[in-house]
Amino acid sequence: MECWAWPPRYDDDYLPPDGQAHWFPRRETMPPAEREAAIVTRIREVMDHAHRTSPFYRRRWDEAGVHPSHIRSLEDFEKVPPVTKLELRAAQERNPPFGDYLCVPEEEICHVHGTSGTTGRPTAFAISRADWRAIANAHARVMWGMGIRPADTVFIGSFFSLYLGSWGALIGTERLRARAFPFGAGVPGQTLRAAHWLAQMRPTVFYGTPSYALHLAEVAAAASIDARDFGLRILFFSGEPGASIPAIRRRLEEAYGAAVFDTGSMAEMSPWMTPGETTAHAGMLCWQDIVYTEIADPRTWARVPYGGEGTPIYTHLERLSQPMVRMLSNDLSRWESGPSPCGRTYPTLPQGVYGRIDDMLVIRGENVFPSAVDEVVNRVPHYGGEHRILVTRERTMDELTVRMEYDAALAGLGDGSIEGVRARAESELRTVLGVGARVEMLPPGSLERTEFKARRVIDTRDLLREVTTP
C-alpha cells in the first residue's frame, strides 16, 4: 500500500496527478478483507508502542488480561477495554500536564491544544512534530476526496484557539498546496466582516460549523449580500451534527449554491476528518487505514453488524504522541459495509454522526434526539432559521416545547398563517418523535445566533433534580 509504514512516514512533496480521483488508489480501493488484515498488524504495532511507553495503557491492559501479542483478529481487538474522556482527564490530574498516556518524550511535542474546560478540568492534547505532519497528510487526503484541489482557496470560518477543527482544516489546506484564508470567527461584528471578505475575495471552499454557516448567510442577506455571489463551490463542516441532516443540508446548499460535505469525529482523534464524505455523497466514509472505526454496542463495546446502529469507537493507526486505542465517543451513528460509488471500499456512515447517547432526552418513555427535532423544524415551511428545545417537568409529567422562529414572509401573512405552520410543526414532530411536542412560534430574530456550535437544548428537569434532591 502507498506509504504504509511503521512508524508512519509520508513524502510531503507528493500530490496525485491531475485527474486522479484517489490520493492513494491502492489503499483506498483495495478489497476490505485485505485492508483489515493489514489493520490488525498495525493495531498490534500501535498497541506495542503504547504498552512499552505508557503506564496508562500497560496498567489497564494488564488488568484486563490483554497484551498486544494477543491481537490476531479484529474480533480479538474487541476485548480491549475502551478509553473514556473521564479516564483521560483523571490520568492528567494524576500525571500533569499530559497524563501517563503520553507515548513520546515531552521535548517532541510541537503543538498543545485542548478542551475549553467549561466543565471540570480541561484536557490537554499533546501533538508531536511527526504526528502534526501525519495529520496534515491525512486531512489533505480526505479533502482531496471531497474534490478540493491545489487551485482552490479555502476560507476557514471557525475559532483559532484550543479548538482543533480550524487548525486541522488549515494544515490540510497547506499540505494540499491550496491557498488558505484563515479568517477565524467569534469576535463581535466578525460575521458581517466575513461576508464582505467572502464577497471581495471569492474563495472557492468554506470550512466551519453548519450553524455558523447558516448564521453567516442570514447576516449577509440582512446586508443585501447574496451568499450565492461568494462563488463557493464546496462547503465542508465539522463540530456538530447538521451537515448530514437532509433538511439542514438543503438549506446550506440553497443558501450558498455549493456542494456540502460532512466530516468529523472528536478532538482526541485528530486527524478528525477520518469520518468524512467524498464526491459520491454517499455518507461519511470511515477512512479505516488512518483511524480504525468500529460502530459498537454501547453496552458490550462489541461491533454491531453492518446496517446496525451504535456508538463509534476510534483507534489511531498513525499517532505516536497520545495514541487513542478504542476511544469511546458516546456519539450515535449507523454504518454500512460500502463500497462507495466513488470507488473507495471503506465502510460508510450514511447519516453521518447524528447525535450523542448522553444527549438523548427520555420524555415520557420515548427516546428523543435533538437532531430529530432539528430535521423536522428545518423542513417546515417558513422556518426562520433558529429554534430552542425546552424540556420541563410539572409534577410527574415531562413536557417538550419547541420554540421556533418563523420568517419575515410568514410574518406578513398574518396570525392565521402562523397558526397553520405551528399546527403543521406539532403534527410532524409527533409523527417523527412518537411523543407530543408543543410548538411556540416566535417572530424573526427572537433567538440568539451562534458564532460556533449551536446550543439549543434547555432541560430544566436537571435543575429541578438539583433543587429537590436532599
Residue pairs with C-beta under 8 A, 6 or more apart in sequence:
1 24
1 26
1 27
1 30
1 38
1 289
2 24
2 25
2 26
2 27
3 9
3 10
3 11
3 14
3 24
4 27
4 38
4 289
6 42
6 45
7 130
7 320
8 130
8 134
8 317
8 318
8 320
10 133
10 134
10 137
12 133
12 137
12 175
15 150
15 176
15 177
16 22
16 23
16 144
21 279
21 342
21 343
22 28
22 29
22 144
22 145
22 343
22 344
23 140
23 141
23 144
23 145
24 141
27 35
27 289
28 145
28 343
28 344
28 345
28 346
29 339
29 343
29 344
29 345
30 345
31 345
32 337
32 338
32 345
32 346
35 288
35 289
35 345
36 74
36 288
38 289
39 74
39 288
39 289
39 292
39 317
40 71
40 72
40 73
40 74
40 77
42 289
42 292
42 317
43 71
43 77
43 292
43 315
43 317
43 325
44 68
44 69
44 71
46 315
46 316
46 317
46 319
46 323
46 325
47 57
47 61
47 68
47 71
47 80
47 325
48 68
49 103
49 320
49 323
50 57
50 58
50 101
50 103
50 323
50 325
51 57
51 58
51 61
51 67
51 68
52 58
53 103
53 104
54 100
54 101
54 102
54 103
55 100
56 91
56 99
56 100
56 101
57 101
57 325
60 81
60 83
61 67
61 68
61 80
61 81
64 79
64 80
64 81
66 79
66 80
66 81
70 76
70 79
71 77
71 80
74 303
77 315
77 326
78 294
78 296
78 301
78 302
78 303
80 325
80 326
81 301
81 326
82 296
82 301
82 313
82 326
82 327
82 328
83 324
83 325
83 326
83 327
83 328
84 328
85 123
85 268
85 328
88 99
88 101
88 123
88 268
89 120
89 121
89 123
91 99
91 100
91 101
92 98
92 99
92 121
92 123
92 124
93 121
94 100
97 124
98 106
98 109
98 124
98 126
98 322
99 124
99 322
101 322
101 323
102 126
102 321
102 322
103 320
103 321
103 322
103 323
104 128
104 320
104 321
106 126
108 128
108 129
108 130
108 321
109 126
109 127
109 128
109 321
110 127
110 128
110 129
110 132
111 125
111 126
111 127
111 132
111 167
112 124
112 125
112 126
112 127
113 124
113 125
113 127
113 162
113 163
113 164
113 167
113 267
114 122
114 123
114 124
114 125
114 162
115 122
115 123
115 162
115 267
116 122
116 162
116 163
122 162
123 268
125 164
125 267
125 268
125 270
125 322
126 321
126 322
127 135
127 270
127 321
127 322
128 320
128 321
130 320
131 318
131 319
131 320
131 321
132 171
134 271
134 318
134 319
135 168
135 171
135 270
135 271
136 171
136 172
136 174
136 175
137 175
138 172
138 271
138 273
138 274
138 287
138 290
138 318
139 168
139 169
139 171
139 172
139 175
139 271
139 273
140 172
140 173
140 175
140 176
141 287
141 290
142 172
142 263
142 271
142 273
142 274
142 276
142 287
143 172
143 173
143 176
143 236
143 273
144 176
145 276
145 277
145 278
145 279
145 285
145 342
145 344
146 234
146 236
146 261
146 276
146 277
146 278
146 279
147 234
147 259
147 279
148 154
148 173
148 176
148 178
148 205
148 234
148 236
149 176
149 178
150 176
150 177
150 178
151 178
151 204
152 178
152 179
152 203
152 204
152 205
152 234
153 178
153 179
153 180
153 181
153 201
153 202
153 203
153 204
153 205
154 169
154 173
154 178
154 179
154 180
154 181
154 203
154 204
154 205
154 206
154 207
155 181
155 183
155 194
155 197
155 198
155 201
155 203
155 205
155 206
155 207
155 232
156 166
156 169
156 170
156 173
156 180
156 181
156 182
156 183
156 184
156 207
156 208
157 183
157 184
157 185
157 194
157 206
157 207
157 208
157 212
157 213
157 216
158 165
158 166
158 169
158 184
158 185
158 207
158 208
158 209
158 212
158 239
158 452
159 166
159 184
159 185
159 186
159 452
160 166
160 167
160 170
160 182
160 184
163 267
164 267
164 270
164 272
165 207
165 238
165 239
165 264
165 267
165 272
166 182
166 184
166 207
168 270
168 271
168 272
168 273
169 207
169 236
170 180
170 182
172 273
173 179
173 180
174 180
178 205
179 203
181 197
181 201
181 203
183 194
183 197
184 190
185 191
185 194
185 208
185 212
185 451
185 452
186 451
186 452
190 451
191 212
191 215
191 216
191 219
191 451
192 219
192 220
192 223
194 216
195 216
195 219
195 220
195 223
195 225
195 227
196 223
196 225
198 206
198 220
198 227
198 230
198 232
199 220
199 225
199 229
199 230
202 230
202 231
203 230
203 231
203 232
204 231
204 232
204 233
204 234
205 232
205 233
205 234
205 235
205 236
206 213
206 230
206 232
206 234
206 235
206 236
206 256
206 258
207 235
207 236
207 237
207 238
208 216
208 237
208 239
209 237
209 238
209 239
209 240
209 242
209 450
209 452
209 453
209 454
210 237
210 240
210 242
210 243
210 248
210 252
211 240
211 242
211 449
211 450
211 452
211 453
211 454
212 450
212 451
212 452
213 235
213 237
213 252
213 255
213 256
214 248
214 251
214 252
214 255
214 385
215 385
215 449
215 450
215 451
216 227
217 227
217 255
217 256
218 385
218 449
220 226
220 227
221 227
227 255
227 256
227 257
228 255
228 256
228 257
230 256
232 256
232 257
232 258
233 258
233 259
234 258
234 259
234 261
235 243
235 252
235 256
235 258
235 259
235 260
235 261
236 243
236 260
236 261
236 262
236 263
236 276
236 277
237 243
237 260
237 261
237 262
237 263
237 264
238 262
238 263
238 264
238 272
238 273
239 264
239 452
239 453
240 453
240 454
241 352
241 353
241 354
241 355
241 371
241 374
242 248
242 249
242 262
242 374
242 454
243 249
243 252
243 260
243 261
243 262
243 352
244 262
244 283
244 284
244 349
244 351
244 352
244 353
244 354
245 352
245 354
245 371
245 374
245 375
245 378
246 375
246 379
247 374
247 375
247 376
247 378
247 379
248 374
248 375
248 378
249 260
250 378
250 379
251 378
252 258
252 260
253 259
253 260
259 279
259 281
261 276
261 277
261 278
261 281
262 276
262 277
262 284
262 352
263 272
263 273
263 275
263 276
263 277
263 284
264 272
264 273
264 275
264 276
264 353
265 272
265 274
265 275
265 291
265 293
265 312
265 314
265 329
265 331
265 353
266 272
266 314
266 327
266 329
266 331
268 322
268 324
268 327
269 291
269 314
269 316
269 324
269 327
271 290
271 291
271 318
273 287
274 286
274 287
274 290
274 291
274 293
274 314
275 284
275 285
275 286
275 287
275 293
275 312
275 349
275 352
275 353
276 284
276 285
276 287
277 283
277 284
277 285
278 285
278 340
278 342
278 344
279 342
280 340
280 341
280 342
282 340
282 341
282 342
282 348
282 350
283 336
283 340
283 348
283 349
283 350
283 351
283 352
284 348
284 349
284 352
284 353
285 338
285 340
285 344
285 346
285 347
285 348
285 349
286 293
286 335
286 346
286 347
286 348
286 349
287 346
288 346
288 347
289 317
290 317
290 318
291 314
291 315
291 316
291 317
291 318
292 314
292 315
292 317
293 312
293 313
293 314
293 315
293 347
294 303
294 312
294 313
294 314
294 315
294 326
295 303
295 304
295 308
295 309
295 310
295 311
295 312
295 313
295 333
295 334
295 335
295 349
296 302
296 303
296 304
296 310
296 311
296 312
296 313
297 303
297 304
297 310
298 310
298 311
298 330
298 357
301 313
301 326
301 328
303 310
304 310
304 335
306 335
306 336
306 337
306 347
307 334
307 335
307 336
308 334
308 335
309 332
309 333
309 334
310 332
310 333
310 334
311 328
311 329
311 330
311 331
311 332
311 333
311 357
312 329
312 331
312 333
312 353
313 326
313 327
313 328
313 329
314 324
314 326
314 327
314 329
315 324
315 325
315 326
315 327
316 323
316 324
316 325
329 353
330 356
330 357
330 358
331 353
331 355
331 356
331 357
332 353
332 354
332 355
332 356
332 357
332 360
332 369
333 349
333 351
333 352
333 353
333 354
334 349
334 350
334 351
335 347
335 348
335 349
335 350
336 347
336 348
336 350
337 347
338 344
338 345
338 346
338 347
338 348
339 345
339 346
340 346
340 348
354 369
354 371
355 369
355 370
355 371
355 372
359 369
359 370
359 457
360 367
360 368
360 369
361 367
361 368
361 369
361 370
361 389
361 391
361 400
361 457
361 459
362 368
363 391
363 398
363 400
363 435
364 397
364 398
364 435
366 433
366 434
366 435
368 400
368 433
368 435
370 389
370 456
370 457
372 432
372 433
373 387
373 389
373 402
373 429
373 433
373 437
374 387
374 456
375 432
376 425
376 428
376 429
376 432
376 433
377 383
377 387
377 402
377 404
377 425
379 428
380 404
380 421
380 424
380 425
380 428
381 410
381 421
381 424
382 406
382 407
382 409
382 410
382 421
383 404
383 405
383 406
383 407
384 404
384 405
384 406
384 407
384 408
384 410
384 442
384 444
385 405
385 407
386 405
386 446
386 447
386 448
386 449
387 402
387 403
387 404
387 405
387 447
387 456
388 402
388 403
388 447
388 456
388 457
388 458
389 400
389 401
389 402
389 456
389 457
389 458
390 400
390 401
390 402
390 403
390 458
390 460
391 398
391 399
391 400
391 401
391 457
391 458
391 459
391 460
391 461
392 398
392 399
392 401
392 460
392 461
393 399
393 460
393 461
393 464
398 461
399 438
400 433
400 435
400 436
400 437
400 438
401 437
401 438
401 439
401 440
402 425
402 429
402 437
402 438
402 439
402 440
403 439
403 440
403 442
403 447
404 425
404 439
404 440
404 441
404 442
405 441
405 442
405 443
405 444
405 445
405 446
405 447
406 418
406 421
406 441
406 442
406 443
406 444
407 444
408 444
410 417
410 418
410 421
411 418
411 443
411 444
418 441
419 441
421 441
422 439
422 440
422 441
425 439
426 436
426 437
426 438
426 439
429 436
429 437
429 439
430 436
430 437
